[in-house]
Amino acid sequence: MTTATVRDLRTNFPKLKRILEDEEEVVITDHGTPVAVLKRVEPSAKRPKPIDYFARLKHRMPKPITKRQRAALEDDREER
């Protein structure tokens, strides 16, 4: 099992990433005391469905008025 310091995480992360590709775990130490374990994670093949922002916007938009509603508005305006 490979060990690395907190400083190595900040300054040499690409090196640690290559080590993680070869090995499964890297123990992180702080002043010689183990404080964390980095483990490699396999990415999932399933990606989340992208959000369709335009469809959400259209859903929140007011519906257009019908011909009957438009005629009723015009009649109301003529009376005033």
Secondary structure, DSSP 8 states (H G I E B T S, - for coil): -EEEEHHHHHH-HHHHHHHHHHSSEEEEEETTEEEEEEE-----S-------HHHHHHHHS-----HHHHHHHHHHHHH-
